[in-house]
Structure formats: structure tokens, C-alpha cells
């Protein structure tokens, strides 16, 4: 009987993994496409809602403008695509998890599931925090300091880019507890080290907030303080849930 060629088995295994990866990617892309097609008829309404925090604080007679010919058509479509990604993220993460999870250890799966769910929820909370609290405060400040004789009329594309950047930045900053838990699970830090590094975390939070937010003290504080609180939440999560080095492979 002929001995199986390990090289052929390896190639077949790699090919099957690539096929599964393609299938997962196609499912994720199909989800985004379906949601996008459903949102396209409401693209203009979505943009109106997105622009509400700025429009409500513009001086009387001021309004958003379109400086490019195709902007009134293209910009709402871009927003619809971003919204489709936002809505489809649970399915995208599920497809990623379904592809990766068979190769994880049991203890890694036990920790990864809640971390993925927490990361998604915290990202959504960060975006909502930016939209409902930070942006209104920032626009109130920016409209108040507009020099006399200057009319504030923002381009719709630039406004979309600015708001999406804020959403992404706040969503990532709200991932602090997940990052802390992962570092502790990898054995890089422990509870005592996290507690002793609290002052550096606070300084870092304010430095990041000053870099990300618009140039007003209110927005900076509104990001820095939640980051500090989320750091404390991460320390508590490490104390309750994580054993040092729990993401390292078992010795067996």
C-alpha cells in the first residue's frame, strides 16, 4: 500500500481552508450588499439625520453646501455604505469567528466569545456617545468661536468624513476594557501592574483625547473621562475573569 504524501495532504488542507475563507468572505460581502440595497432609498434621510447635530447649531441662514457636482448624489451613497457596514458588523464578525474558531484551544474560545461580543457592543456605544453627546458639544463650540464676518457653511462630503472619523475614533477608544483583558490574558500585565499604571493610563487618555477631539476642552474631557472609567472596568474584568497567561497554549 502506498504511503500518503504529507505534502499532498498539506496542500489539500490549505486549499480547503482557502475555499472556506472565500465562502465566509462572500457571505459577509453579500450581507453588506443586501443591507446597502435596502438603505439606498433612505440615503438622503440618513444624511439628514447625520447632519442634525451640526445643522441645529448653525447660525440663522447658514446651511451645508456641496462644492462638487456629484456630491449631492455620491455623499449620501457613501453614508449608506458606511451604515451597511455598521449594521452588518455582527454577521461579519460571526463569519470571522466561524473561520477562526476551529483552530483555537477550548480556553481560548471560552474567552474569545465574550470579548468579541463586548468589542462589538463597546464600539456601537462609542459611536452613539460621539453622535449624541460629543458632536453637539463640539459644534456648539465651533459655531460660537466663528470669527465675525465669516459664515460657517460646511461641505457635505467634508462633514461626512469628519463624523465618520469621530465615530471610528470613539468606537476604538471605547475598546479599552477589551484591550486590557487581552493583555492580561496573554500574561503581559496583571491586576497589580494595571493598578500601579493607573496614573499613566489617565495621562494617556487625556493625551489621546486631546489629539482626537475637536479643539475644545469639553470634547476632550468627554472622551478622556469615559476612557479612564473604561480602564477601571477593564481592571475589574481582569480581576474577575482572567487568569494570567490564559491565552497561552496548554503545556500538553
ABEGO torsion letter per residue (X at the ends): XBBBBAAAAAAAAAAAAAAAAAAAAAAAAAAAAAAAAAAAAAAAAAAAAAAAAAAAABBBGBBBBBABAAAAAAAAAAAAAAAAAAAAAAAAAAAAAAAAAAABBAAAAAAAAAAAAAAAAAAAAAAAAAAAAAAAAAAAAAAAABBBGBBBBBBAAAAAAAAAAAAAAAAAAAAAAAAAAAAAAAGABBAAAAAAAAAAAAAAAAAAAAAABBBBAAAAAAAAAAAAAAAAAAAAAAAAABBBGAABBBAX
